[in-house]
Amino acid sequence: MKPGLGDDRGGVTVEAAVAVCGLVALLLLGIGAVMAVVDYLRCTDAAREAARLVARGDDARVRGVVEGIAPEGARWAVRRAEDTASVEVTVSWLGVELRGGAYAVVEPGVVGG
């Protein structure tokens, strides 16, 4: 050993441990991103189905459909304007609002509810 230089045994082990921690953190971020996208798509699907039901005049089934498709804890709002209906489904995911919406033209003969 040269004078003034410390013992560097175990340095590779420390570097490997830091690298593994970084990879685990990256993996968790990736999984979180995929889960957020899935929840966003579920909100959009729930809004689309609810808008279709409102356009057909089947407002009574909207609650069950949204609760069945959207992520747990989702909120929704139905808006009607003349011959159109729009539905927005929102869920809070780790402090971020994920919002899916859909728009439909009300079928002829359907009375607003």
Secondary structure, DSSP 8 states (H G I E B T S, - for coil): --TT----TTHHHHHHHHHHHHHHHHHHHHHHHHHHHHHHHHHHHHHHHHHHHHHHT-GGGHHHHHHHHS-TT-EEEEEEETTEEEEEEEEEETTEEEEEEEEEE--TT----
